[in-house]
Amino acid sequence: METIGFIGLGIMGRPMAANLLEAGYPVVAHNRTQQAVDELAEAGAEAASSPREVAERSEVVITMLPDSPDVEAVVLGEDGVAEGLSEGALYVDMSSIAPATSRELHEALESKGVEAVDAPVSGGQPAAESGDLSIMVGGSDAAVERARPILEVLGKSVTHIGPAGAGQVAKAANQVLVALTIQGVAEALTLARKAGVDAGKVREALLGGLAQSKILEMHGERMLSGDFDPGFKLSLHRKDLAIALQTAREAGVPMLATAQAAELMNALLAGGHGDEDHAVLSLFYGELAGSKAG
Ligand code: NAP
């Protein structure tokens, strides 16, 4: 089996790398903070001290980092992945970043004889742990087919959307839908509470009807309990909406509801909620209605 380099061992990257080890792949790992690498080493990974060293010791390199500048720095920066990869290697970025940045990375690596795939994911921490992510893939047919067996360890659905950057466009669309659904759930549960009925019972009833959704189930539960430990950090979702809005601008698409959701997130970021789960959007609705939670 090919040796896989894995860079970025956060909420998502750590369980994904662990699943690759579990499936029998040798894994060489690196993270900004060493503790996550040490923990993965206990599960059988080898540690590397820089992205360059990861790439030198791997045939396939996966990154799972926060944002476009992080991925650019880790791949194209000093001691970066590009310096270490050999011709014929495969690079798979599973972070959610701007499609334009993704295309630039594909081009920079192709000029060194390295194939690249953008493969952002949906499903959150629970799906990262169980290997049930939905993976949206961009790249050439050959590169995607090479990546597929690895991606199938991490996800239950692997969809080749189109050429370089296409996976990131799909992910931006996903994040629009998730943000707007969270807003809807927050507004609906606030309505129930302020109108004097049990919001928990309302959620339970709605889960059996047309309004059923994973977000009503998972984020609705968080809103009711007030548990906003991430999960998915609000700051990262705000980053994704910025990507969606920029992509929409380039494509000439007005995004009225998304722009509003991004502004709500800005207000919560300014209030110090950036490291909390994105279900914390419900606080905004609760405050507007003069009640504590959404
Ligand atoms: P996270 O918990 O913040 O993890 C990011 C990881 O990247 C951290 O371990 C961080 O190191 C590491 N890192 C940052 N800069 C680095 C660098 N220069 N070199 C090496 N490592 C570096 O974020 P996450 O929730 O796992 O999300 C990762 C990506 O997946 C994001 O693009 C996010 O939008 C996307 N995503 C997240 C979810 C979710 O539910 N969480 C779902 C789908 C997609 P430290 O340990 O030092 O902080």
Boltz pocket constraint, residues with backbone or C-beta under 6 A from the ligand:
constraints:
  - pocket:
      binder: B
      contacts: [[A, 7], [A, 8], [A, 9], [A, 10], [A, 11], [A, 12], [A, 13], [A, 30], [A, 31], [A, 32], [A, 33], [A, 36], [A, 64], [A, 65], [A, 66], [A, 67], [A, 70], [A, 73], [A, 74], [A, 94], [A, 95], [A, 96], [A, 97], [A, 121], [A, 122], [A, 123], [A, 124], [A, 125], [A, 231], [A, 232], [A, 233], [A, 236], [A, 237], [A, 240]]
      max_distance: 6.0
